[in-house]
Amino acid sequence: MLAWPLYAEQRMNAVILEERLGVALRVPAEVGCLVTRHEIATAVKVLMEGDQKLRRRAEDLQKAAARAWSPEGPSRRALEEVAVKWKAALGKKSNTLSA
């Protein structure tokens, strides 16, 4: 993944993707400066030809996300739990409105 932050929290997201998760390569860019096509081409070339570590980390992250979202995964269960609570809260609210 090529991280090219432009606005707001994108810089922080790019740092997390590159430095903490190891799944991205940041485009070297200064605030308010244009990025040359040579810089983009170099970054794309590095991604396409090189760093197998980035690909491996991306695959690991993909598998972890798939496990988390599987029917018994923690992300799926947590979202289902929130949905049940929201439905219950909506039901209580509609009961008080109709009374």
C-alpha positions as CSV (number, residue, x, y, z in Angstrom):
1,M,0.0,0.0,0.0
2,L,1.2,3.5,-0.8
3,A,0.4,6.0,1.9
4,W,0.1,9.6,0.6
5,P,-1.4,11.7,3.3
6,L,-3.1,14.9,2.2
7,Y,-5.5,16.1,5.0
8,A,-6.2,16.0,8.7
9,E,-5.6,12.7,10.3
10,Q,-4.2,11.1,7.2
11,R,-0.7,11.8,8.3
12,M,-1.3,9.9,11.6
13,N,-2.9,7.1,9.7
14,A,0.1,6.9,7.3
15,V,2.5,6.7,10.2
16,I,0.5,3.9,11.8
17,L,0.2,1.9,8.6
18,E,4.0,2.3,7.9
19,E,5.7,2.2,11.3
20,R,3.4,0.3,13.5
21,L,1.6,-2.1,11.2
22,G,4.4,-2.4,8.5
23,V,1.9,-2.6,5.6
24,A,2.5,0.7,3.8
25,L,5.2,2.8,2.2
26,R,4.8,6.6,2.7
27,V,5.4,9.0,-0.2
28,P,8.0,11.4,1.0
29,A,6.1,14.7,0.9
30,E,6.6,18.1,2.6
31,V,3.5,20.0,3.7
32,G,2.4,22.4,0.9
33,C,4.9,21.0,-1.6
34,L,4.2,19.1,-4.8
35,V,5.3,15.5,-5.1
36,T,7.1,14.8,-8.4
37,R,6.2,12.0,-10.7
38,H,9.7,10.7,-10.1
39,E,9.0,10.4,-6.4
40,I,5.8,8.5,-7.1
41,A,7.4,6.3,-9.7
42,T,10.2,5.4,-7.2
43,A,7.7,4.6,-4.5
44,V,5.6,2.4,-6.8
45,K,8.7,0.6,-8.1
46,V,9.8,-0.2,-4.5
47,L,6.3,-1.6,-3.8
48,M,6.1,-3.6,-7.0
49,E,9.6,-5.0,-7.1
50,G,10.8,-5.1,-3.6
51,D,9.9,-5.4,0.0
52,Q,8.3,-8.8,0.5
53,K,8.1,-7.9,4.1
54,L,5.3,-5.4,3.3
55,R,3.4,-8.0,1.4
56,R,3.8,-10.6,4.1
57,R,2.6,-8.2,6.8
58,A,-0.4,-7.2,4.6
59,E,-1.3,-10.8,4.1
60,D,-1.0,-11.4,7.9
61,L,-3.2,-8.4,8.6
62,Q,-5.8,-9.6,6.0
63,K,-6.0,-13.0,7.7
64,A,-6.3,-11.4,11.1
65,A,-9.1,-9.2,9.9
66,A,-10.9,-12.3,8.4
67,R,-10.6,-14.2,11.7
68,A,-11.9,-11.2,13.6
69,W,-14.9,-10.8,11.3
70,S,-15.7,-14.6,11.0
71,P,-19.1,-15.7,12.5
72,E,-17.4,-16.5,15.8
73,G,-14.8,-13.7,15.6
74,P,-14.6,-10.9,18.3
75,S,-15.4,-8.1,15.9
76,R,-18.5,-9.8,14.6
77,R,-19.7,-10.6,18.1
78,A,-19.0,-7.1,19.4
79,L,-21.0,-5.5,16.5
80,E,-23.9,-7.9,17.0
81,E,-23.9,-7.0,20.7
82,V,-24.0,-3.3,20.0
83,A,-26.8,-3.9,17.4
84,V,-28.9,-5.8,20.0
85,K,-28.4,-2.9,22.5
86,W,-29.4,-0.3,20.0
87,K,-32.5,-2.2,19.0
88,A,-33.4,-2.6,22.6
89,A,-32.9,1.1,23.2
90,L,-34.9,2.0,20.1
91,G,-37.7,-0.3,21.3
92,K,-37.8,1.4,24.7
93,K,-37.8,4.9,23.1
94,S,-40.7,4.0,20.8
95,N,-42.7,2.6,23.7
96,T,-42.3,5.8,25.7
97,L,-43.3,7.9,22.6
98,S,-46.5,5.9,22.0
99,A,-47.6,6.0,25.6
